[in-house]
Amino acid sequence: MLSVNELGLEIFENLAEYAEEFNAAYHELDNGARIIDCGVSTRGGYAAGRAFTEICMGGLGEVNFRMGQIKEFPVPFIDVFTDFPSISCLGAQKAGWTVKHENYFAMGSGPARALSLKPKHTYEVIDYEDDFDSAVIALESDHLPNGGVMEKIAEECQVDVANVCAVVAPTASLVGSIQVAGRCVETAIYKLNELGFDTRKITAGFGTAPLPPVKKDATRAMGTTNDATIY
C-alpha cells in the first residue's frame, strides 16, 4: 500500500539536509520533533515552495515552474500533476485539519492527515488510510509550533513525538503563495467530490495557476492566492 507519510518523509529529509540551499531553517525541539521553517523567519524560495507543495501531496505529485503571460504581462506559473489524484489531493493536500493548542493556530495539510483521519468522512469516501510510524505535516501559520503543539499532533496521529516532522510557512510568504496556488488540481478534485463524483475513478490530474505577488498580511495573501487558483 502506498504510504503518503513514507513518501513525504523522503522529501522532508532532503529539505532538512539542504535547508540552507533552500533558504529554509531546520530545528529540532527538545522532545525530538523536527521543524523546517520555510518562511516564518526565513526567505524561502521557489525550490522550497516546490518541496513544500510536494510534501503536502504526500510525495504523489510533481511541481514545476514556468514563465507564462497574462495579457501583455509576463507571469510565473506553477504546473502540478499527479497520477494519484484522490489520495494525493483529498488524502493529503487538502487543508482539512485545524491545528489548535493553547494560543497556537494553524491550518494543517499533508500526509499526517491520513494518520489522524481528519476529517474522517474524507477517508471513508476515498477508502484510504495510512499506516506508518512517522507523521509529516504542513502547517500554514505565521508562527512555528512549540513542543506542545507537536505532542498534540503526535497524539492525534498515534506516533512518537520524535517521529513528527513539520514544514511551516505563512500564507503571506513566497512558499505560502506557491503552496496555495499549487492546490490547482486539489480544488477541482475537491469540487468533484462535493458533487458526489467518485474521485477514485480519476486516474490522473494536471493543473496550472499563476503565482501571485507576495502580500504583507495574511488576509490579502489568502485573497490573491485563492484568486490565482480560481484563475
Sequence and secondary structure as in RCSB ss.txt:
>XXXX:A:sequence
MLSVNELGLEIFENLAEYAEEFNAAYHELDNGARIIDCGVSTRGGYAAGRAFTEICMGGLGEVNFRMGQIKEFPV
PFIDVFTDFPSISCLGAQKAGWTVKHENYFAMGSGPARALSLKPKHTYEVIDYEDDFDSAVIALESDHLPNGGVM
EKIAEECQVDVANVCAVVAPTASLVGSIQVAGRCVETAIYKLNELGFDTRKITAGFGTAPLPPVKKDATRAMGTT
NDATIY
>XXXX:A:secstr
   HHHHHHHHHHHHHHTTTTTT EEEE TTS EEEESSSSS   HHHHHHHHHHHTTT EEEEEEEEEETTEEE
EEEEEEES HIIIIIIIIS  EEEEETTEEEEEESTTHHHHTSSHHHHHHHT     S EEEEEE SS   HHHH
HHHHHHHTS GGGEEEEEE SSSHHHHHHHHTTHHHHHHHHHHHTT  GGG   EEEEEE     SSHHHHHHHH
HHHHH 
